[in-house]
Amino acid sequence: MTFCSFIKDPELRYGLRRGTVAEAWGEFIPSLADSVRGGREYLEGCGVCDLRDDCRWCDVYGFLEHGRHGAKVEHLCAVARENRAYRAAWARDHTRYYEVADITVQVESDLPFSDTTFDNKFESFRADGPGADTIVIRHHFGLPDLDGAERGEELYRQPPWAIYRRGQSWVYVGIAPDADDPTLHRVAEFNADHTRGELYNAEDSEKWWRDGGLGSLTMFPSDQILLARLLADRQGCFLHSGGLTIDGQGLLFVGHSDAGKSTTMELIRRELGERVEILCDDRNIVRRWPGGFRVHGTWSHGDVPDVSSASAPLRAIFFLEQSTENEIARLDDRKLIWRRLLATLIRPMVTADWWQKEIDVLEGIVDDVPCYTMRFDKSGAIVSELEGLTR
C-alpha cells in the first residue's frame, strides 16, 4: 500500500502482509512526507524550471527513469515545451479580448480567428488581455442534442428566444417564429451570473465565421442580450440613446427611433470639430462609479458608424424634440424623467431581481444627473446652448 499507483520505490511501499491497513494509512503514509520533498537535485533543477506550469513531471517519474526522486526526465521537458507552444498558439489564434464599460469580454472559439472575423467597429474595443472584470464566452460550431427535460424549466418564450433555468445555469435556445417549427438556430448556456457562456452555433454558421464581418461578439442578433444582464450586477444600464463628449464631458441624447439622435451627433461634430468624440449614436451604457455616473460608448451604432470605447462623466441627459426652435429647458418633474428613461431602457429576458437592480440604477440617474428637454432644428444654433452646459 502506498499513496500513488506509480510508486515503485520499496522504501515508499507498505507490505500489508506484515501489518494492517490502519497502520499503513494512519502512520506509514504520513511518515513519508519528508522523504519525497525533492532534495538538492530537485531544488536546483525541476523546482526552479520556468516550464513547471506546462510540465507533467513529478517525483515518481524521476525515480522510474533514474532511480532518484528529484531527477529530471528529458522527454517530459520536451513535452512541456510542446505544451507551452500549443497554448501560446491557441491564445494567439483562438482568443480575442474586447473591453466595453470596463468589462472585458474574452471571446474563445473552436475555429481560429482572422483579422476580419469581426466587423471593423470592434477595433476601438480591442484589448490585449484579461482585465479586472473579465467574462468568457466560447463559440462551438454544431448544436447539442437537447430534449425538453435537458433544457430545464422554461421561463420565457418569444421568438427568436426560449429561455430556461437549469440548476444554476441559464439556457438560451434560438427558436423559429413558427411555433410548430422545431428547428433550433443556436443554443447558449451561461452560468448563474452570465460571466461564462458556452455558445453553440448551427453548422452553417461555420461559413459565416470564415467569411468574417460579424456584427456581434456572441453571434446573436445583438450583444445587448448579454451585456444588459451583466450591467445589472454592476450598477449599470444599457440605454437607447446617442452619446458623445464635448471637451471630455459626457452628454446623452435620448429619443425614439426618428427623434434625431444621429442627426444631433453629426450636427454637434460639424460645429465643434475635434472637441467632440462620438461614443455611439444608438446604444450607450451608463454606469455608477464611486465618482458618479459615467457614460460609456458601445459598438451598437445606428446611422453614424463612428463608435468609441471611451467614457466620460455624465453631465446631462437630453430628451430630443425636433422643432423650428432651438431651446434647452431643465426638467424637474421626477416622474416624467423616470417614465422617459424607462422607455429607453434596453431589456434582456427580465427577472424580478434584474428589475430591482435596474430600478435602483435609474433612480440614481434621476437623483444625480441633470435632465433637459432639447428642441432643435438643423441649423446648429443649439450647439452654443450645449457648450454652456458643459462649461
N, C-alpha and C positions, 0 to 999 in steps of 0.2 A: 504494500500500500504506500502511495506517495501522493503528492499534490498535483502531478501532471502526468498524463499518459506517455509523454515523450521522454521522461527521465529514465536514463539507463545507468546512471552513476549509483553503484551499490551503496555508497555512503548516504544517499538520499532516499533509499527504499527500505521499508519496514517489512520484515518477514512475519506474516500472520501466523505461521506455524509455531513461532517462538513466543507469541504474545497475543494481545487482544486488539480488536478494532478500537475499543475505547481508549486504550493506551496509545495506539498509533495516532488517533485523531486529537486526543487531548494533550499528549505530552511530546511524542516524537516529532510530528509535523511542525508545531510551533517552535521546537528547538532548532529547526533548520534555518531560521531567519538569518542568522549571522553567516551561515555557510554559503549563501547564494547572493551576497551583496556585490560580488564582482572582483574586488581586489584591484591592484595597481594596473594590471593589463587592461581591464575594462575602463577604469577611470581615465587613463591616458589614451584610450582608443575609442571604442564604440560609445562610451559615455559622453564624449565631447564632440562626436561627429555631427556635422551640420545636416546630414541626411536622416537623422533619427526619426523625424516625423513621417518619413516615407518608407522606413525600413521595417521589415518583419523579424529582424534579428531578436533573439532572446538568449539568455544564459544557457538554456538546454541545447540550442543549436551549436553553440560554441563547444560544448562537451562532446556532442555527437560527432562533430567534424574533427576536433583536435584533441579531445580528452581534457580540455581546460575550460572552465566555466566562463571565463571572460574573453575567450579568443574570438577574433574577428573571422567572419566567414565570407570569403571573397565573392561567391556567387550571389549572396544576399546583398552585398554592396552594389553589384551590377543591377539586380532587380530594383533596388531603391532608386538608383539613378534613372532607370526607365520609368518608374512610378512618378518621380518628380517631373520628368519631361512630359509625360502624358497629362498630368494635372495642369501643368503650365499651358500646354496646347489646348486643353479643354477650356480653361479660363479665358484664353485668347479668342477662341473660335466659337464657343458655345455660351458665352455670358456677356451681357451688357448691363450698364448701370445708367439710370436716369433719375434726376432729382427734381421734385416739384414740391413747393411749400415745405421745404426741409424734410421731406420724406423721400428716401432713396428706394427706387424700385429696381431690384435685382432681377433681370429677365434671363432665364435659362431656357435652352432649347435642345431637344434631341438632334435637331438639324443645325448645322453651323450657320452663323450669321454672315452676311456680307455687308459691304458699305452701304448698300441700297435696300436692306431688308425693311427698314422703317422709313417713312416719309422724312423729307429734309426738315420739317418743322420741329423734329425732336432734337436737332443738333444743339440748340441752345440749352437743352436739359441734360445733355450727356455728362456723366460723372466718371471719375477714374476708378472708383471702387466703392465699397460699402460705406455708409455714413453712420451717424449716431442712431438714426431711426431707419432701419432697413427692413423692407418686406421683400419676400421672394416669391416669384411666380415662375412656373416651368411649363413649357409647351411640349405636348406629346402629339403625335400625328397618327390618329386612329382612335376610335371610340371604344370605351369599355363596355362590356355586356352587362347592363344594369337592368334587372327587372324591378317592378314596383316596390317590392319589400326592401331591396338593397338601397333604394334611394332614401328611405326614411319617411318621416311624417311630412306630408305636403302642407306648406304654409301659404303658398302664393301660386296662382296660375293666371297668367295673362300673356299671350304671345307677344314677344318671342321667348318668354321665360316661364318655366315652372321651377319653384324653389322649395327645397326640402331641408329639414333638420334631421341629421343622423348622429345621435350621440352629441359630441362636441363639435361636429363638423356641419358646414353648410354645403349643400349640393345644388348647383345651378344646372338646369337642363334646358338646352335650346330646343324649342318645340316649333312645329309648323302652325301657321294660322288656322288651318282646318283642324277642328277637334278630332276628326276621325282619321287624321293622318298620323301614324305612329313614328314618322321619321324623326330622328334626333340629329341636330346640326352640330352640337357641341355639348360637352359636359365639363363642369368645373367643380372641384372640391376644395373648399377653403377651411382652414382651422377656425376655432371659435372667434378670434378677433381679426380674421381676414389678413393676417400677416404672412401667411404662407398659402399658396394655391397651386394645385396641380390642374393644368388646363389641357383637356383632351379635345382635339380638333378633328373634324371629319377628314377622311383620307384625301379628298380633293384639295384640302387646304395646304397640303404639301406643295402644290403648284403655286398657290398664292405666296407662300413663304419664299420660294425660289425666285418668283417674278419680282418680289420686292414692292416698295412703295406703300407698305401697310400703314393705315391711319390710326391704329391704336396698338398699345403695347400688349394688351390682353387678347387681341384679335376679336374682341367683342365689338358691336357697333360703336360703343364709346367706352373709354376708360373710366368715365364718371361713375359707372355702375360699381366699380371697386373703390375709387377714391372717395366718393361721397360717404361710404360706410367707414372708411378709415378715419376720415376727418372728424366724425362724431366723437371718437375716442381721444381726439387731440385738440379739443376746443376750437374746431374749425367748421366751416361750411362751404359748399360749392354754390355759387350764385350765378344765375343767368344775367350777365352784365358785361359791359365794356370797361376795361381798366387801363389806366396809364399813369405815368408820373410826370410831374412838372417840377423841375429843379429838385428832384428827389422826394417830392411829396405825392402820396398816392391818392388818386381820385377814382371813384367808381360811378359808372353811369348805368342806370337801371331802366328797363322799359321792355314792352312786348316786342315781338319779332320785327315789326316795322316802325318802331319808335325812333330809330335814328342812332343806334349805338355805333355802328360802323361809320356812319356819316360824321358823328361827333369826333371819333378818333382821328379821321382824316383832316377834318376842319381844324382841330387844335394843332395837329402836327404842321399843317400848312402855315399857320400863323406863327408858331413858336419854334419851328425847326428842331435843332439839336437839343433844345431844352426839354424836349418831350421824348419819353420812351413808352411805346405801346406795349402793354403786358399781354392783353388778349382782347379782341373786340366782341367776344360772345360768352365765354365762361371764365370766371375768376374765382379764386379761393380767398376767403377771409379767415385768418386765424388769430386767436387771442394769445399774446405773449406777455411776459412779465412787464414789458414796457408799453403795452397797449395793443390794439388791433393793427394788423398789417394786412395788406393786400398782396397776393402772390399771383403771378401770371401762370397760365396753363397753355397747353398745346391745342385746346379745343376751340379753334378760331372759327369765325364766320367769313364774311366777305373780305376782310383785311387779313392777308396771310402772315403779317408780322406778329410774332409771339416772342415772349421773353421769360426766362426763368427768374428774373429779378423780383424783388419785393420792396415795399416801402411802407412807412407809417400811413395808415388810412386816415386822411384828414377830412374827407367829406364824401357823402353819397348823394347823387343827384337822380331824381326821378324825372325822366325826359318827357317833354311835351313839345312836339313840333308846332310852330306858331309863326305869325308875322311879326311878333315882338321878340325882344331879347331881354330876358328878365330872370333873376335868380331870387327866390323867396324862401326864407327859412321856414321849415316845418316844425311845429311844436306839438302837434296832435299825435301822441304816442300810439294810439290805436290805429290811426291812419298809416303811420310809418310801419307799424307791425304788420298790418294787412298787406301793404305793398311789398315788404321784404319777404313775407311768407309766400307770396305769389311767385317770387323768383327763385325760391329755394329748390335746388335740384335734389330729387329724392330717389334713392335706390329702392329695393324691397324694404319697406319700413317696418320697424317693430316698435313696441312701446318704449323700450329703453333708448332706441335711436331717437325717437321723437323727443324724449325728455332732454337728452343731451343737446339736440339742436335747438330746442326752445330756450335752453339756458344761454346758448351762444347768441341767438337772435336778441334775447333780452339785453345781453351785454352790449350788443351793437346799438340798440335803441338808446341805451343809457349813455354810451360813451362817444358815439360818432355823430357829428352834426349832419342833419339830413335836409335837403332842399328840393324844391321843385324848380326845374330849369326849363324855361320856354325859350325857344331859339329858332332862328332862320339860318340860311346857309351863307349869310354874308360874312360871318366870322366875328361879328361885333360882340358876341357873348364871351369871347376869349379873354378880353380885358377884365371882365367880371370874375372869371375863374382865377386869373392871376392874382387879383386882390385877395381872394380867399386863401390861396396857397401862401401868400405873404403873412 
